[in-house]
Amino acid sequence: MFKIVPNGSNQTILKFGPCEILFSYETPVAGFDGTSWFRTEEKFSRTTSKHINRYLGDVNAKLVSQNIIDDLSTRLSSWAKLVLPLAEAHRAKELSQLDK
């Protein structure tokens, strides 16, 4: 299931199955790829650093290139744009059958 979860002021978590990505403002900066935690190696504002640190807590996340996080975010978003309408149509069909 694909979810968008608010995580505080100017923070959002995009969840898909076991994977998730933290967005600070509109920038993906950290997450979990299903097996390990990661965070960007790029330096952002003090506030974004606080967002990342709050999100990860005591987790020892590996540093990765911002390009990798951007790519993962783009791929998940693109996939969601394709799948969500299909899932919504399927759910609507199931709900209409319950009304019968």
N, C-alpha and C positions, 0 to 999 in steps of 0.2 A: 504494500500500500504506500502511496505517495502522500506525504503530509507536509504542510508548511506550518511551523510552530513558532509563535512569537516567543522570544527569550529575554525580554526586557527592552528598554528604550534603545531603538536603532539596532536591534539584534533579532535575527531570524534564523531558525534552523530548518533546513530542507532535509526531510527524512524520506528514504526509500529503502524498504526492507531493513537490513542491518546497517546500511550506509547512511551517513548524514553529513551535512556541510553547514558550518556556521557562517552566516553572513553578518558582517559588521557594516552598518549602513547598507550599501548595495554591493559590497565586495566580499566574495567568499575567501575566508582566511584560515579555517581550521576544520577538522572533522574526523570521521571514522570511516575507513574503507571496507569494513566488514571483518577485518582481522587486526588492524592496528590504528592507533590515533596519530594524527599528523597536524602540523601547524606550518604556516608560511614562514619562510626564512626572510622574507622582505620586511623591512621596517615600515610601520604605519604610524598613525597618530597615537598619542598616549591613551586616548579613549579606546581605540581599536585594540591596543595591547591589553587594556583592562578587560575588554570583552573576551578576548582569547583566553586570558588567564582565568577568568571566572568560569568560562565554559569548560576548560580542561581540568581545573582544580589541581589535584596532585598527580594527575596522569603524566607520565614521561613520554610526551609525544615526539615523534621524529620530525625534524625540520625538512621541509620539501620546498622545491621551487614554486613560486606563485603561479608560474605557467601550468604546472601539473594540477594545482587546485582549480585554476580557471578552466582547464580542459575537462576535468571531472564534473565541474558544475555545469558546463555547457552541455556535456553529453547527457547528464541526468535531466536537465531542463528540456532538452530536445526530445528525449524519450518520453518524458511525462506529457509533453504537448501532443504526442502521437497516441499515447495509451489512454490518457484520461477521458477523452471523448468516447472512446470505445467502452471503457469501464462504466461511464455514466449511462450510456445507451443500454448496456446490459442490465444495469441496476434498474433503470426505468422499466425495462421489459419485465424483469422479475416482479417489481412492485405492481405493475398493471395486471399480472397474472394472479396476484394475491387478491385484487379487487373483484375477481370473477367468482 
